[in-house]
Amino acid sequence: MDDVLLTLQPRGQVTLPKRFREVLKMGSGSIVKASLLGDGVMVRPIGDPFTTRPKYSRTEYKAVLRGVTQYMKKNGPLWTTEDDKLLAKLRKKDEERARRLNW
């Protein structure tokens, strides 16, 4: 078990060591549950119902972006004016359908 000594700050805050946050995949804004256990406290991370954990780490995300950039340099943009025209056409169709249904 990893035991560390933490200092309680004036407002009752403690900072979890970086290696704890990394192992538990916690970042800024992560929600934790604190429970009194006898003469101690147990702190456990819980899933945030309003946010989703990132699928990729920062390093993986940068690698994906590099791949997309390389693809675009080789093959051109991912979104074209033809795509914009098709999207506008589909939106117009949806608006007409909603108007017919009195939405």
Contacts in CASP RR format, 6 or more apart in sequence:
PFRMAT RR
TARGET T0000
AUTHOR 0000-0000-0000
METHOD contacts of the structure
MODEL  1
MDDVLLTLQPRGQVTLPKRFREVLKMGSGSIVKASLLGDGVMVRPIGDPF
TTRPKYSRTEYKAVLRGVTQYMKKNGPLWTTEDDKLLAKLRKKDEERARR
LNW
2 19 0 8 1.000
2 20 0 8 1.000
4 17 0 8 1.000
4 20 0 8 1.000
6 14 0 8 1.000
6 15 0 8 1.000
6 16 0 8 1.000
7 14 0 8 1.000
8 14 0 8 1.000
16 26 0 8 1.000
16 43 0 8 1.000
20 26 0 8 1.000
21 27 0 8 1.000
21 30 0 8 1.000
24 45 0 8 1.000
25 45 0 8 1.000
25 53 0 8 1.000
26 32 0 8 1.000
26 45 0 8 1.000
29 48 0 8 1.000
30 45 0 8 1.000
30 48 0 8 1.000
31 45 0 8 1.000
31 46 0 8 1.000
31 47 0 8 1.000
31 48 0 8 1.000
32 43 0 8 1.000
32 44 0 8 1.000
32 45 0 8 1.000
32 46 0 8 1.000
33 43 0 8 1.000
33 44 0 8 1.000
33 45 0 8 1.000
33 46 0 8 1.000
34 41 0 8 1.000
34 42 0 8 1.000
34 43 0 8 1.000
35 41 0 8 1.000
35 42 0 8 1.000
35 43 0 8 1.000
35 44 0 8 1.000
47 53 0 8 1.000
54 61 0 8 1.000
56 64 0 8 1.000
68 78 0 8 1.000
71 78 0 8 1.000
72 78 0 8 1.000
END
